[in-house]
Amino acid sequence: MRVRNFSRLGLVFLVLFTVLAAGVLFPLKPLDPAWQSRLTAALVNAATLPLLALPLPVLKAQAAAAFDQAQAQIARERATLPAMNPLWLLPEQLRNTSACLALAYGFAIFARRPGDPLSLLEALQTRLQRLSAGRRRRKANSEADYINQLCDSDQAH
């Protein structure tokens, strides 16, 4: 483990040394002022230049007015939409619910209880086999008892 830590540390130092050596060999030049002015002109278009001259309270008021106008437009568009029937979502909700239940059931089947070597599916299968075997025995016993009762009643007559 120590060897691995030292090798990681060596790798970090190697990367740092490479970056420092590259910085010494190839120094970064500051941005060219002409290029910087062209970049600023490209980022700040002619429509935003008058806004830069306005005081902050005026800009805030204009922004609030623009947001109010957008909110009113959205409200108008929403009012023109037809009313949504909640039953339209029912098939999708049923599909999502059944998918969630199927996933939960799938995860639960393969889960194991602490200290139990069998998964829940295996435990359920063995329990069902025991129940069906017990029913078969009871059914066989009840049929035999019924036949014995019939024989006893025939002998009594």
MOWO-V855193 format. One record per pair of residues at least 4 apart in sequence whose C-alpha atoms are under 6 Angstrom apart, sorted by the first residue. I is the first residue (numbers start at 1). J is the second residue. Records with the same first field share a line. If there is no record, write none. Layout:
I->J  J
//
This chain:
13->17
22->26
23->27
40->44
93->97
98->102
101->105
109->120  121
110->119
111->119
112->119
118->122  123
120->124
135->139
136->140
137->141
138->142
//
